[in-house]
Amino acid sequence: MKITRFLILTAVLLLIIADASAQCAMCQATAESSLDAGSSAAAGINKGVMYLFFMPWIIMGTIAYFWWREQKKAQQ
């Protein structure tokens, strides 16, 4: 029952995601102008995006690990 609710909620959230432009005007202009030049500005922007993407996952994974460990201790 819980898995079914989770799958339905996930499917609904994936279907209603709106297309958004998440860059500020300066970041977008820098990224577009540095595509042809091959400068390090594009690499820096990419690293920043990856940092912002992975940090919530790392935090959630850490919390989940500690919760799982406590649950396992409580069962023993």
N, CA, C, O and CB atoms as a CASP TS submission, in Angstrom:
PFRMAT TS
TARGET T0000
AUTHOR 0000-0000-0000
METHOD Language model
MODEL 1
PARENT N/A
ATOM      1  N   MET     1       0.830  -1.202   0.000  1.00  0.00           N
ATOM      2  CA  MET     1       0.000   0.000   0.000  1.00  0.00           C
ATOM      3  C   MET     1       0.874   1.265   0.000  1.00  0.00           C
ATOM      4  O   MET     1       0.608   2.201  -0.754  1.00  0.00           O
ATOM      5  CB  MET     1      -0.944  -0.001   1.224  1.00  0.00           C
ATOM      6  N   LYS     2       1.909   1.291   0.840  1.00  0.00           N
ATOM      7  CA  LYS     2       2.775   2.460   0.902  1.00  0.00           C
ATOM      8  C   LYS     2       3.563   2.621  -0.392  1.00  0.00           C
ATOM      9  O   LYS     2       3.775   3.739  -0.863  1.00  0.00           O
ATOM     10  CB  LYS     2       3.728   2.355   2.093  1.00  0.00           C
ATOM     11  N   ILE     3       3.995   1.505  -0.963  1.00  0.00           N
ATOM     12  CA  ILE     3       4.771   1.571  -2.199  1.00  0.00           C
ATOM     13  C   ILE     3       3.896   2.082  -3.337  1.00  0.00           C
ATOM     14  O   ILE     3       4.358   2.857  -4.174  1.00  0.00           O
ATOM     15  CB  ILE     3       5.360   0.188  -2.551  1.00  0.00           C
ATOM     16  N   THR     4       2.648   1.659  -3.373  1.00  0.00           N
ATOM     17  CA  THR     4       1.732   2.113  -4.417  1.00  0.00           C
ATOM     18  C   THR     4       1.515   3.616  -4.317  1.00  0.00           C
ATOM     19  O   THR     4       1.537   4.318  -5.328  1.00  0.00           O
ATOM     20  CB  THR     4       0.389   1.373  -4.318  1.00  0.00           C
ATOM     21  N   ARG     5       1.308   4.105  -3.116  1.00  0.00           N
ATOM     22  CA  ARG     5       1.131   5.556  -2.921  1.00  0.00           C
ATOM     23  C   ARG     5       2.387   6.312  -3.357  1.00  0.00           C
ATOM     24  O   ARG     5       2.298   7.353  -4.007  1.00  0.00           O
ATOM     25  CB  ARG     5       0.807   5.874  -1.435  1.00  0.00           C
ATOM     26  N   PHE     6       3.547   5.782  -2.996  1.00  0.00           N
ATOM     27  CA  PHE     6       4.809   6.428  -3.367  1.00  0.00           C
ATOM     28  C   PHE     6       4.964   6.474  -4.880  1.00  0.00           C
ATOM     29  O   PHE     6       5.352   7.507  -5.426  1.00  0.00           O
ATOM     30  CB  PHE     6       6.002   5.690  -2.735  1.00  0.00           C
ATOM     31  N   LEU     7       4.673   5.394  -5.556  1.00  0.00           N
ATOM     32  CA  LEU     7       4.812   5.354  -7.010  1.00  0.00           C
ATOM     33  C   LEU     7       3.830   6.296  -7.695  1.00  0.00           C
ATOM     34  O   LEU     7       4.185   6.964  -8.667  1.00  0.00           O
ATOM     35  CB  LEU     7       4.609   3.933  -7.519  1.00  0.00           C
ATOM     36  N   ILE     8       2.615   6.355  -7.203  1.00  0.00           N
ATOM     37  CA  ILE     8       1.613   7.258  -7.783  1.00  0.00           C
ATOM     38  C   ILE     8       2.025   8.712  -7.569  1.00  0.00           C
ATOM     39  O   ILE     8       1.938   9.528  -8.487  1.00  0.00           O
ATOM     40  CB  ILE     8       0.217   6.999  -7.163  1.00  0.00           C
ATOM     41  N   LEU     9       2.472   9.032  -6.363  1.00  0.00           N
ATOM     42  CA  LEU     9       2.910  10.398  -6.071  1.00  0.00           C
ATOM     43  C   LEU     9       4.107  10.783  -6.930  1.00  0.00           C
ATOM     44  O   LEU     9       4.170  11.898  -7.449  1.00  0.00           O
ATOM     45  CB  LEU     9       3.260  10.544  -4.586  1.00  0.00           C
ATOM     46  N   THR    10       5.049   9.873  -7.080  1.00  0.00           N
ATOM     47  CA  THR    10       6.220  10.145  -7.914  1.00  0.00           C
ATOM     48  C   THR    10       5.813  10.380  -9.364  1.00  0.00           C
ATOM     49  O   THR    10       6.310  11.305 -10.006  1.00  0.00           O
ATOM     50  CB  THR    10       7.221   8.985  -7.829  1.00  0.00           C
ATOM     51  N   ALA    11       4.913   9.550  -9.883  1.00  0.00           N
ATOM     52  CA  ALA    11       4.460   9.704 -11.266  1.00  0.00           C
ATOM     53  C   ALA    11       3.751  11.042 -11.462  1.00  0.00           C
ATOM     54  O   ALA    11       3.969  11.716 -12.469  1.00  0.00           O
ATOM     55  CB  ALA    11       3.524   8.547 -11.656  1.00  0.00           C
ATOM     56  N   VAL    12       2.915  11.427 -10.522  1.00  0.00           N
ATOM     57  CA  VAL    12       2.195  12.698 -10.628  1.00  0.00           C
ATOM     58  C   VAL    12       3.174  13.867 -10.595  1.00  0.00           C
ATOM     59  O   VAL    12       3.051  14.803 -11.385  1.00  0.00           O
ATOM     60  CB  VAL    12       1.160  12.836  -9.492  1.00  0.00           C
ATOM     61  N   LEU    13       4.149  13.815  -9.679  1.00  0.00           N
ATOM     62  CA  LEU    13       5.119  14.903  -9.592  1.00  0.00           C
ATOM     63  C   LEU    13       5.968  15.009 -10.852  1.00  0.00           C
ATOM     64  O   LEU    13       6.302  16.113 -11.283  1.00  0.00           O
ATOM     65  CB  LEU    13       6.014  14.708  -8.384  1.00  0.00           C
ATOM     66  N   LEU    14       6.316  13.884 -11.440  1.00  0.00           N
ATOM     67  CA  LEU    14       7.102  13.919 -12.666  1.00  0.00           C
ATOM     68  C   LEU    14       6.296  14.462 -13.842  1.00  0.00           C
ATOM     69  O   LEU    14       6.858  15.072 -14.752  1.00  0.00           O
ATOM     70  CB  LEU    14       7.619  12.532 -12.992  1.00  0.00           C
ATOM     71  N   LEU    15       5.002  14.246 -13.827  1.00  0.00           N
ATOM     72  CA  LEU    15       4.157  14.721 -14.923  1.00  0.00           C
ATOM     73  C   LEU    15       3.855  16.213 -14.846  1.00  0.00           C
ATOM     74  O   LEU    15       3.572  16.838 -15.868  1.00  0.00           O
ATOM     75  CB  LEU    15       2.866  13.952 -14.936  1.00  0.00           C
ATOM     76  N   ILE    16       3.910  16.791 -13.649  1.00  0.00           N
ATOM     77  CA  ILE    16       3.536  18.199 -13.517  1.00  0.00           C
ATOM     78  C   ILE    16       4.736  19.135 -13.398  1.00  0.00           C
ATOM     79  O   ILE    16       4.567  20.322 -13.122  1.00  0.00           O
ATOM     80  CB  ILE    16       2.647  18.374 -12.318  1.00  0.00           C
ATOM     81  N   ILE    17       5.941  18.614 -13.603  1.00  0.00           N
ATOM     82  CA  ILE    17       7.119  19.461 -13.537  1.00  0.00           C
ATOM     83  C   ILE    17       7.074  20.474 -14.682  1.00  0.00           C
ATOM     84  O   ILE    17       6.929  20.107 -15.848  1.00  0.00           O
ATOM     85  CB  ILE    17       8.417  18.610 -13.598  1.00  0.00           C
ATOM     86  N   ALA    18       7.199  21.729 -14.334  1.00  0.00           N
ATOM     87  CA  ALA    18       7.151  22.793 -15.337  1.00  0.00           C
ATOM     88  C   ALA    18       8.561  23.089 -15.842  1.00  0.00           C
ATOM     89  O   ALA    18       9.536  22.972 -15.099  1.00  0.00           O
ATOM     90  CB  ALA    18       6.499  24.075 -14.752  1.00  0.00           C
ATOM     91  N   ASP    19       8.653  23.464 -17.079  1.00  0.00           N
ATOM     92  CA  ASP    19       9.933  23.859 -17.652  1.00  0.00           C
ATOM     93  C   ASP    19      10.287  25.233 -17.094  1.00  0.00           C
ATOM     94  O   ASP    19       9.514  26.183 -17.219  1.00  0.00           O
ATOM     95  CB  ASP    19       9.881  23.875 -19.221  1.00  0.00           C
ATOM     96  N   ALA    20      11.453  25.326 -16.484  1.00  0.00           N
ATOM     97  CA  ALA    20      11.845  26.582 -15.851  1.00  0.00           C
ATOM     98  C   ALA    20      13.259  26.954 -16.256  1.00  0.00           C
ATOM     99  O   ALA    20      14.114  26.093 -16.460  1.00  0.00           O
ATOM    100  CB  ALA    20      11.737  26.480 -14.323  1.00  0.00           C
ATOM    101  N   SER    21      13.484  28.240 -16.367  1.00  0.00           N
ATOM    102  CA  SER    21      14.822  28.743 -16.624  1.00  0.00           C
ATOM    103  C   SER    21      15.400  29.160 -15.280  1.00  0.00           C
ATOM    104  O   SER    21      14.999  30.179 -14.718  1.00  0.00           O
ATOM    105  CB  SER    21      14.812  29.938 -17.651  1.00  0.00           C
ATOM    106  N   ALA    22      16.341  28.375 -14.762  1.00  0.00           N
ATOM    107  CA  ALA    22      16.825  28.588 -13.405  1.00  0.00           C
ATOM    108  C   ALA    22      18.092  29.421 -13.347  1.00  0.00           C
ATOM    109  O   ALA    22      18.637  29.617 -12.261  1.00  0.00           O
ATOM    110  CB  ALA    22      17.066  27.273 -12.743  1.00  0.00           C
ATOM    111  N   GLN    23      18.574  29.911 -14.460  1.00  0.00           N
ATOM    112  CA  GLN    23      19.791  30.710 -14.449  1.00  0.00           C
ATOM    113  C   GLN    23      19.445  32.195 -14.449  1.00  0.00           C
ATOM    114  O   GLN    23      18.455  32.634 -15.033  1.00  0.00           O
ATOM    115  CB  GLN    23      20.679  30.363 -15.656  1.00  0.00           C
ATOM    116  N   CYS    24      20.297  32.938 -13.775  1.00  0.00           N
ATOM    117  CA  CYS    24      20.139  34.389 -13.860  1.00  0.00           C
ATOM    118  C   CYS    24      20.632  34.827 -15.239  1.00  0.00           C
ATOM    119  O   CYS    24      21.297  34.060 -15.934  1.00  0.00           O
ATOM    120  CB  CYS    24      20.926  35.128 -12.705  1.00  0.00           C
ATOM    121  N   ALA    25      20.314  36.030 -15.624  1.00  0.00           N
ATOM    122  CA  ALA    25      20.667  36.516 -16.960  1.00  0.00           C
ATOM    123  C   ALA    25      22.180  36.555 -17.170  1.00  0.00           C
ATOM    124  O   ALA    25      22.659  36.245 -18.261  1.00  0.00           O
ATOM    125  CB  ALA    25      20.079  37.906 -17.184  1.00  0.00           C
ATOM    126  N   MET    26      22.926  36.927 -16.151  1.00  0.00           N
ATOM    127  CA  MET    26      24.386  36.993 -16.288  1.00  0.00           C
ATOM    128  C   MET    26      24.995  35.602 -16.436  1.00  0.00           C
ATOM    129  O   MET    26      25.899  35.406 -17.248  1.00  0.00           O
ATOM    130  CB  MET    26      25.004  37.705 -15.080  1.00  0.00           C
ATOM    131  N   CYS    27      24.512  34.644 -15.666  1.00  0.00           N
ATOM    132  CA  CYS    27      25.037  33.276 -15.769  1.00  0.00           C
ATOM    133  C   CYS    27      24.717  32.688 -17.138  1.00  0.00           C
ATOM    134  O   CYS    27      25.557  32.023 -17.745  1.00  0.00           O
ATOM    135  CB  CYS    27      24.452  32.380 -14.651  1.00  0.00           C
ATOM    136  N   GLN    28      23.521  32.930 -17.614  1.00  0.00           N
ATOM    137  CA  GLN    28      23.134  32.410 -18.926  1.00  0.00           C
ATOM    138  C   GLN    28      23.982  33.030 -20.034  1.00  0.00           C
ATOM    139  O   GLN    28      24.416  32.325 -20.945  1.00  0.00           O
ATOM    140  CB  GLN    28      21.646  32.676 -19.188  1.00  0.00           C
ATOM    141  N   ALA    29      24.221  34.336 -19.970  1.00  0.00           N
ATOM    142  CA  ALA    29      25.038  34.995 -20.989  1.00  0.00           C
ATOM    143  C   ALA    29      26.479  34.487 -20.954  1.00  0.00           C
ATOM    144  O   ALA    29      27.091  34.281 -22.002  1.00  0.00           O
ATOM    145  CB  ALA    29      25.012  36.516 -20.790  1.00  0.00           C
ATOM    146  N   THR    30      27.018  34.286 -19.761  1.00  0.00           N
ATOM    147  CA  THR    30      28.379  33.764 -19.632  1.00  0.00           C
ATOM    148  C   THR    30      28.475  32.350 -20.180  1.00  0.00           C
ATOM    149  O   THR    30      29.425  32.018 -20.890  1.00  0.00           O
ATOM    150  CB  THR    30      28.828  33.790 -18.169  1.00  0.00           C
ATOM    151  N   ALA    31      27.505  31.528 -19.857  1.00  0.00           N
ATOM    152  CA  ALA    31      27.516  30.141 -20.322  1.00  0.00           C
ATOM    153  C   ALA    31      27.374  30.074 -21.840  1.00  0.00           C
ATOM    154  O   ALA    31      28.052  29.280 -22.492  1.00  0.00           O
ATOM    155  CB  ALA    31      26.390  29.342 -19.649  1.00  0.00           C
ATOM    156  N   GLU    32      26.502  30.897 -22.401  1.00  0.00           N
ATOM    157  CA  GLU    32      26.308  30.875 -23.853  1.00  0.00           C
ATOM    158  C   GLU    32      27.527  31.415 -24.597  1.00  0.00           C
ATOM    159  O   GLU    32      27.877  30.906 -25.662  1.00  0.00           O
ATOM    160  CB  GLU    32      25.073  31.687 -24.230  1.00  0.00           C
ATOM    161  N   SER    33      28.169  32.431 -24.051  1.00  0.00           N
ATOM    162  CA  SER    33      29.324  32.997 -24.745  1.00  0.00           C
ATOM    163  C   SER    33      30.563  32.123 -24.603  1.00  0.00           C
ATOM    164  O   SER    33      31.452  32.170 -25.454  1.00  0.00           O
ATOM    165  CB  SER    33      29.617  34.388 -24.219  1.00  0.00           C
ATOM    166  N   SER    34      30.634  31.334 -23.552  1.00  0.00           N
ATOM    167  CA  SER    34      31.826  30.513 -23.346  1.00  0.00           C
ATOM    168  C   SER    34      31.709  29.132 -23.968  1.00  0.00           C
ATOM    169  O   SER    34      32.643  28.337 -23.865  1.00  0.00           O
ATOM    170  CB  SER    34      32.104  30.376 -21.878  1.00  0.00           C
ATOM    171  N   LEU    35      30.595  28.828 -24.607  1.00  0.00           N
ATOM    172  CA  LEU    35      30.458  27.521 -25.248  1.00  0.00           C
ATOM    173  C   LEU    35      31.468  27.346 -26.375  1.00  0.00           C
ATOM    174  O   LEU    35      32.091  26.293 -26.501  1.00  0.00           O
ATOM    175  CB  LEU    35      29.041  27.340 -25.785  1.00  0.00           C
ATOM    176  N   ASP    36      31.624  28.370 -27.181  1.00  0.00           N
ATOM    177  CA  ASP    36      32.546  28.281 -28.311  1.00  0.00           C
ATOM    178  C   ASP    36      33.991  28.509 -27.878  1.00  0.00           C
ATOM    179  O   ASP    36      34.911  27.934 -28.460  1.00  0.00           O
ATOM    180  CB  ASP    36      32.161  29.290 -29.384  1.00  0.00           C
ATOM    181  N   ALA    37      34.193  29.333 -26.876  1.00  0.00           N
ATOM    182  CA  ALA    37      35.553  29.680 -26.464  1.00  0.00           C
ATOM    183  C   ALA    37      36.221  28.564 -25.677  1.00  0.00           C
ATOM    184  O   ALA    37      37.449  28.489 -25.634  1.00  0.00           O
ATOM    185  CB  ALA    37      35.538  30.945 -25.636  1.00  0.00           C
ATOM    186  N   GLY    38      35.436  27.699 -25.055  1.00  0.00           N
ATOM    187  CA  GLY    38      36.010  26.617 -24.266  1.00  0.00           C
ATOM    188  C   GLY    38      36.690  27.109 -23.005  1.00  0.00           C
ATOM    189  O   GLY    38      37.661  26.503 -22.552  1.00  0.00           O
ATOM    190  N   SER    39      36.202  28.191 -22.433  1.00  0.00           N
ATOM    191  CA  SER    39      36.839  28.767 -21.251  1.00  0.00           C
ATOM    192  C   SER    39      36.487  27.977 -19.996  1.00  0.00           C
ATOM    193  O   SER    39      35.648  27.076 -20.012  1.00  0.00           O
ATOM    194  CB  SER    39      36.424  30.230 -21.083  1.00  0.00           C
ATOM    195  N   SER    40      37.144  28.341 -18.930  1.00  0.00           N
ATOM    196  CA  SER    40      36.896  27.657 -17.663  1.00  0.00           C
ATOM    197  C   SER    40      35.621  28.151 -16.985  1.00  0.00           C
ATOM    198  O   SER    40      35.188  27.568 -15.992  1.00  0.00           O
ATOM    199  CB  SER    40      38.079  27.843 -16.731  1.00  0.00           C
ATOM    200  N   ALA    41      35.018  29.215 -17.504  1.00  0.00           N
ATOM    201  CA  ALA    41      33.774  29.725 -16.905  1.00  0.00           C
ATOM    202  C   ALA    41      32.659  28.698 -17.038  1.00  0.00           C
ATOM    203  O   ALA    41      31.876  28.509 -16.107  1.00  0.00           O
ATOM    204  CB  ALA    41      33.351  31.056 -17.568  1.00  0.00           C
ATOM    205  N   ALA    42      32.580  28.036 -18.183  1.00  0.00           N
ATOM    206  CA  ALA    42      31.551  27.009 -18.373  1.00  0.00           C
ATOM    207  C   ALA    42      31.802  25.831 -17.448  1.00  0.00           C
ATOM    208  O   ALA    42      30.859  25.263 -16.897  1.00  0.00           O
ATOM    209  CB  ALA    42      31.516  26.537 -19.838  1.00  0.00           C
ATOM    210  N   ALA    43      33.064  25.457 -17.274  1.00  0.00           N
ATOM    211  CA  ALA    43      33.388  24.366 -16.355  1.00  0.00           C
ATOM    212  C   ALA    43      33.018  24.734 -14.923  1.00  0.00           C
ATOM    213  O   ALA    43      32.527  23.890 -14.173  1.00  0.00           O
ATOM    214  CB  ALA    43      34.879  24.015 -16.442  1.00  0.00           C
ATOM    215  N   GLY    44      33.248  25.981 -14.540  1.00  0.00           N
ATOM    216  CA  GLY    44      32.879  26.442 -13.207  1.00  0.00           C
ATOM    217  C   GLY    44      31.383  26.422 -12.976  1.00  0.00           C
ATOM    218  O   GLY    44      30.912  26.036 -11.906  1.00  0.00           O
ATOM    219  N   ILE    45      30.640  26.841 -13.989  1.00  0.00           N
ATOM    220  CA  ILE    45      29.177  26.814 -13.879  1.00  0.00           C
ATOM    221  C   ILE    45      28.696  25.377 -13.764  1.00  0.00           C
ATOM    222  O   ILE    45      27.802  25.088 -12.969  1.00  0.00           O
ATOM    223  CB  ILE    45      28.515  27.509 -15.096  1.00  0.00           C
ATOM    224  N   ASN    46      29.273  24.470 -14.546  1.00  0.00           N
ATOM    225  CA  ASN    46      28.881  23.064 -14.475  1.00  0.00           C
ATOM    226  C   ASN    46      29.182  22.465 -13.103  1.00  0.00           C
ATOM    227  O   ASN    46      28.371  21.713 -12.562  1.00  0.00           O
ATOM    228  CB  ASN    46      29.593  22.264 -15.559  1.00  0.00           C
ATOM    229  N   LYS    47      30.342  22.794 -12.542  1.00  0.00           N
ATOM    230  CA  LYS    47      30.685  22.291 -11.209  1.00  0.00           C
ATOM    231  C   LYS    47      29.728  22.836 -10.163  1.00  0.00           C
ATOM    232  O   LYS    47      29.338  22.117  -9.244  1.00  0.00           O
ATOM    233  CB  LYS    47      32.128  22.664 -10.846  1.00  0.00           C
ATOM    234  N   GLY    48      29.348  24.096 -10.295  1.00  0.00           N
ATOM    235  CA  GLY    48      28.392  24.683  -9.363  1.00  0.00           C
ATOM    236  C   GLY    48      27.034  24.020  -9.442  1.00  0.00           C
ATOM    237  O   GLY    48      26.393  23.789  -8.417  1.00  0.00           O
ATOM    238  N   VAL    49      26.595  23.717 -10.634  1.00  0.00           N
ATOM    239  CA  VAL    49      25.312  23.035 -10.815  1.00  0.00           C
ATOM    240  C   VAL    49      25.361  21.643 -10.193  1.00  0.00           C
ATOM    241  O   VAL    49      24.413  21.229  -9.526  1.00  0.00           O
ATOM    242  CB  VAL    49      24.950  22.940 -12.313  1.00  0.00           C
ATOM    243  N   MET    50      26.455  20.922 -10.406  1.00  0.00           N
ATOM    244  CA  MET    50      26.587  19.582  -9.831  1.00  0.00           C
ATOM    245  C   MET    50      26.632  19.644  -8.309  1.00  0.00           C
ATOM    246  O   MET    50      26.048  18.794  -7.637  1.00  0.00           O
ATOM    247  CB  MET    50      27.847  18.888 -10.367  1.00  0.00           C
ATOM    248  N   TYR    51      27.316  20.638  -7.764  1.00  0.00           N
ATOM    249  CA  TYR    51      27.351  20.818  -6.315  1.00  0.00           C
ATOM    250  C   TYR    51      25.947  21.048  -5.763  1.00  0.00           C
ATOM    251  O   TYR    51      25.551  20.428  -4.775  1.00  0.00           O
ATOM    252  CB  TYR    51      28.267  21.994  -5.942  1.00  0.00           C
ATOM    253  N   LEU    52      25.202  21.936  -6.402  1.00  0.00           N
ATOM    254  CA  LEU    52      23.849  22.224  -5.944  1.00  0.00           C
ATOM    255  C   LEU    52      22.924  21.022  -6.118  1.00  0.00           C
ATOM    256  O   LEU    52      21.965  20.862  -5.363  1.00  0.00           O
ATOM    257  CB  LEU    52      23.288  23.423  -6.693  1.00  0.00           C
ATOM    258  N   PHE    53      23.206  20.178  -7.106  1.00  0.00           N
ATOM    259  CA  PHE    53      22.381  19.003  -7.341  1.00  0.00           C
ATOM    260  C   PHE    53      22.643  17.916  -6.302  1.00  0.00           C
ATOM    261  O   PHE    53      21.701  17.301  -5.802  1.00  0.00           O
ATOM    262  CB  PHE    53      22.631  18.460  -8.739  1.00  0.00           C
ATOM    263  N   PHE    54      23.911  17.671  -5.974  1.00  0.00           N
ATOM    264  CA  PHE    54      24.243  16.533  -5.120  1.00  0.00           C
ATOM    265  C   PHE    54      24.131  16.807  -3.629  1.00  0.00           C
ATOM    266  O   PHE    54      23.928  15.862  -2.867  1.00  0.00           O
ATOM    267  CB  PHE    54      25.617  16.082  -5.420  1.00  0.00           C
ATOM    268  N   MET    55      24.251  18.025  -3.181  1.00  0.00           N
ATOM    269  CA  MET    55      24.231  18.296  -1.746  1.00  0.00           C
ATOM    270  C   MET    55      22.937  17.849  -1.061  1.00  0.00           C
ATOM    271  O   MET    55      23.021  17.236   0.004  1.00  0.00           O
ATOM    272  CB  MET    55      24.438  19.765  -1.512  1.00  0.00           C
ATOM    273  N   PRO    56      21.759  18.115  -1.599  1.00  0.00           N
ATOM    274  CA  PRO    56      20.554  17.606  -0.929  1.00  0.00           C
ATOM    275  C   PRO    56      20.522  16.083  -0.856  1.00  0.00           C
ATOM    276  O   PRO    56      20.048  15.518   0.130  1.00  0.00           O
ATOM    277  CB  PRO    56      19.313  18.101  -1.647  1.00  0.00           C
ATOM    278  N   TRP    57      21.023  15.419  -1.892  1.00  0.00           N
ATOM    279  CA  TRP    57      21.051  13.952  -1.885  1.00  0.00           C
ATOM    280  C   TRP    57      22.018  13.428  -0.830  1.00  0.00           C
ATOM    281  O   TRP    57      21.727  12.436  -0.161  1.00  0.00           O
ATOM    282  CB  TRP    57      21.444  13.415  -3.272  1.00  0.00           C
ATOM    283  N   ILE    58      23.144  14.073  -0.677  1.00  0.00           N
ATOM    284  CA  ILE    58      24.108  13.651   0.343  1.00  0.00           C
ATOM    285  C   ILE    58      23.521  13.860   1.734  1.00  0.00           C
ATOM    286  O   ILE    58      23.668  13.004   2.607  1.00  0.00           O
ATOM    287  CB  ILE    58      25.438  14.428   0.197  1.00  0.00           C
ATOM    288  N   ILE    59      22.867  14.978   1.941  1.00  0.00           N
ATOM    289  CA  ILE    59      22.260  15.253   3.249  1.00  0.00           C
ATOM    290  C   ILE    59      21.153  14.251   3.545  1.00  0.00           C
ATOM    291  O   ILE    59      21.092  13.701   4.645  1.00  0.00           O
ATOM    292  CB  ILE    59      21.703  16.690   3.300  1.00  0.00           C
ATOM    293  N   MET    60      20.277  14.008   2.571  1.00  0.00           N
ATOM    294  CA  MET    60      19.198  13.034   2.784  1.00  0.00           C
ATOM    295  C   MET    60      19.749  11.630   3.002  1.00  0.00           C
ATOM    296  O   MET    60      19.226  10.883   3.829  1.00  0.00           O
ATOM    297  CB  MET    60      18.237  13.035   1.593  1.00  0.00           C
ATOM    298  N   GLY    61      20.797  11.264   2.270  1.00  0.00           N
ATOM    299  CA  GLY    61      21.400   9.946   2.443  1.00  0.00           C
ATOM    300  C   GLY    61      22.008   9.773   3.822  1.00  0.00           C
ATOM    301  O   GLY    61      21.904   8.702   4.422  1.00  0.00           O
ATOM    302  N   THR    62      22.643  10.824   4.328  1.00  0.00           N
ATOM    303  CA  THR    62      23.218  10.764   5.667  1.00  0.00           C
ATOM    304  C   THR    62      22.139  10.604   6.724  1.00  0.00           C
ATOM    305  O   THR    62      22.280   9.795   7.642  1.00  0.00           O
ATOM    306  CB  THR    62      24.040  12.015   5.947  1.00  0.00           C
ATOM    307  N   ILE    63      21.066  11.368   6.601  1.00  0.00           N
ATOM    308  CA  ILE    63      19.960  11.263   7.550  1.00  0.00           C
ATOM    309  C   ILE    63      19.325   9.877   7.468  1.00  0.00           C
ATOM    310  O   ILE    63      19.008   9.278   8.495  1.00  0.00           O
ATOM    311  CB  ILE    63      18.904  12.357   7.279  1.00  0.00           C
ATOM    312  N   ALA    64      19.139   9.367   6.254  1.00  0.00           N
ATOM    313  CA  ALA    64      18.542   8.032   6.087  1.00  0.00           C
ATOM    314  C   ALA    64      19.435   6.955   6.688  1.00  0.00           C
ATOM    315  O   ALA    64      18.938   6.005   7.292  1.00  0.00           O
ATOM    316  CB  ALA    64      18.292   7.733   4.598  1.00  0.00           C
ATOM    317  N   TYR    65      20.746   7.092   6.530  1.00  0.00           N
ATOM    318  CA  TYR    65      21.663   6.103   7.096  1.00  0.00           C
ATOM    319  C   TYR    65      21.560   6.074   8.615  1.00  0.00           C
ATOM    320  O   TYR    65      21.459   5.003   9.214  1.00  0.00           O
ATOM    321  CB  TYR    65      23.104   6.402   6.672  1.00  0.00           C
ATOM    322  N   PHE    66      21.585   7.259   9.242  1.00  0.00           N
ATOM    323  CA  PHE    66      21.498   7.296  10.694  1.00  0.00           C
ATOM    324  C   PHE    66      20.139   6.788  11.192  1.00  0.00           C
ATOM    325  O   PHE    66      20.073   6.126  12.228  1.00  0.00           O
ATOM    326  CB  PHE    66      21.741   8.716  11.193  1.00  0.00           C
ATOM    327  N   TRP    67      19.065   7.088  10.470  1.00  0.00           N
ATOM    328  CA  TRP    67      17.743   6.577  10.837  1.00  0.00           C
ATOM    329  C   TRP    67      17.721   5.063  10.720  1.00  0.00           C
ATOM    330  O   TRP    67      17.215   4.381  11.611  1.00  0.00           O
ATOM    331  CB  TRP    67      16.647   7.199   9.948  1.00  0.00           C
ATOM    332  N   TRP    68      18.263   4.529   9.633  1.00  0.00           N
ATOM    333  CA  TRP    68      18.309   3.084   9.417  1.00  0.00           C
ATOM    334  C   TRP    68      19.117   2.401  10.511  1.00  0.00           C
ATOM    335  O   TRP    68      18.720   1.355  11.024  1.00  0.00           O
ATOM    336  CB  TRP    68      18.904   2.764   8.041  1.00  0.00           C
ATOM    337  N   ARG    69      20.258   3.000  10.868  1.00  0.00           N
ATOM    338  CA  ARG    69      21.108   2.424  11.907  1.00  0.00           C
ATOM    339  C   ARG    69      20.391   2.386  13.251  1.00  0.00           C
ATOM    340  O   ARG    69      20.497   1.402  13.983  1.00  0.00           O
ATOM    341  CB  ARG    69      22.406   3.218  12.029  1.00  0.00           C
ATOM    342  N   GLU    70      19.660   3.453  13.582  1.00  0.00           N
ATOM    343  CA  GLU    70      18.900   3.471  14.836  1.00  0.00           C
ATOM    344  C   GLU    70      17.770   2.450  14.817  1.00  0.00           C
ATOM    345  O   GLU    70      17.498   1.807  15.831  1.00  0.00           O
ATOM    346  CB  GLU    70      18.334   4.867  15.093  1.00  0.00           C
ATOM    347  N   GLN    71      17.118   2.298  13.687  1.00  0.00           N
ATOM    348  CA  GLN    71      16.045   1.303  13.574  1.00  0.00           C
ATOM    349  C   GLN    71      16.591  -0.115  13.734  1.00  0.00           C
ATOM    350  O   GLN    71      15.950  -0.970  14.345  1.00  0.00           O
ATOM    351  CB  GLN    71      15.327   1.440  12.221  1.00  0.00           C
ATOM    352  N   LYS    72      17.769  -0.352  13.185  1.00  0.00           N
ATOM    353  CA  LYS    72      18.386  -1.670  13.298  1.00  0.00           C
ATOM    354  C   LYS    72      18.792  -1.942  14.750  1.00  0.00           C
ATOM    355  O   LYS    72      18.638  -3.067  15.226  1.00  0.00           O
ATOM    356  CB  LYS    72      19.616  -1.777  12.362  1.00  0.00           C
ATOM    357  N   LYS    73      19.301  -0.941  15.456  1.00  0.00           N
ATOM    358  CA  LYS    73      19.642  -1.105  16.853  1.00  0.00           C
ATOM    359  C   LYS    73      18.399  -1.383  17.710  1.00  0.00           C
ATOM    360  O   LYS    73      18.440  -2.174  18.652  1.00  0.00           O
ATOM    361  CB  LYS    73      20.364   0.134  17.357  1.00  0.00           C
ATOM    362  N   ALA    74      17.293  -0.710  17.358  1.00  0.00           N
ATOM    363  CA  ALA    74      16.059  -0.871  18.131  1.00  0.00           C
ATOM    364  C   ALA    74      15.477  -2.268  17.947  1.00  0.00           C
ATOM    365  O   ALA    74      14.828  -2.780  18.858  1.00  0.00           O
ATOM    366  CB  ALA    74      15.024   0.188  17.720  1.00  0.00           C
ATOM    367  N   GLN    75      15.687  -2.888  16.815  1.00  0.00           N
ATOM    368  CA  GLN    75      15.176  -4.226  16.568  1.00  0.00           C
ATOM    369  C   GLN    75      15.966  -5.283  17.320  1.00  0.00           C
ATOM    370  O   GLN    75      15.430  -6.349  17.623  1.00  0.00           O
ATOM    371  CB  GLN    75      15.196  -4.526  15.090  1.00  0.00           C
ATOM    372  N   GLN    76      17.220  -5.014  17.625  1.00  0.00           N
ATOM    373  CA  GLN    76      18.061  -6.004  18.321  1.00  0.00           C
ATOM    374  C   GLN    76      17.916  -5.920  19.780  1.00  0.00           C
ATOM    375  O   GLN    76      18.553  -6.681  20.508  1.00  0.00           O
ATOM    376  CB  GLN    76      19.492  -5.839  17.970  1.00  0.00           C
TER
END
